[in-house]
Amino acid sequence: MTLPPQSYVIASDRPWNAGLVERVSARCGKTVHPITEKGALTPAHLEALAPRFVFFPHWSYKIPKAVFEAYPCVIFHMTDLPYGRGGSPLQNLIVRGHRETKITALRCVEAFDAGPVYMKRPLSLLGAAEEIFLRADRIIEDMIVEIVATEPVPVPQEGEPVVFRRRTPSDGNLAQATDLDGLYDMIRMLDAQGYPAAFVEVGPFRLDFTRAIRRCDGVVADVRITRREEASND
């Protein structure tokens, strides 16, 4: 009896992972299926694909229990777990002064970011958020290729967990900044497609800031000005 070739799934809803499926498929010589929408991550859909692993390089939704119990689901979390469990890892790392971190590949379990670890790889936190996500995409590619090739056994996390609070759009208010370095970090850590930009409100106007550059005498950035009621509808 000839067994069907193994396939894999990569689930991501972010544009910086757009080419990941094709690259992993080419490097591994395997069939890799993309999932980009929450509604497609169902047991019925996955049963038809029969994946050996389901990889989550960047996924904004809770993974259903019926999915992670049926298939090995590998999450890529941008902290050195168990430090930094929880939401908004990139932003929480930067506001705490970190300039580098590790990407942790872990198996999904019921508790958030608490599963056993397959591997960790270093990641620089320099630059704007989208630059960091693009840099992470290439590292995650290598990690997926290695997991497909070697199928390592994940090991339990060690150490006392530190849990991050998921940040909200109001946390991007630049009125909270106390120095220029902090203000620069607040702008760059939110400068990615799909994230609410750092902002200030002046009278009836909202000023959104992107593309920040730290200079010796200040911070230079692009600004988009809208009326506050228009900004709330974006």
Secondary structure by P-SEA (a helix, b strand, c coil): cccccbbbbbbbccccccaaaaaaaaaacbbbbbbcccccccaaaaaaacccbbbbccccccccaaaaaacbbbbbbccccccccccaaaaaaaaacccbbbbbbbbbccccccccccbbbbbbccccaaaaaaaaaaaaaaaaaaaaacbbbbbccccbbbbbcccccccccccccccaaaaaaaaaaaccccccccccccccbbbbbccccccccbbbbbbbbccaaaaaac
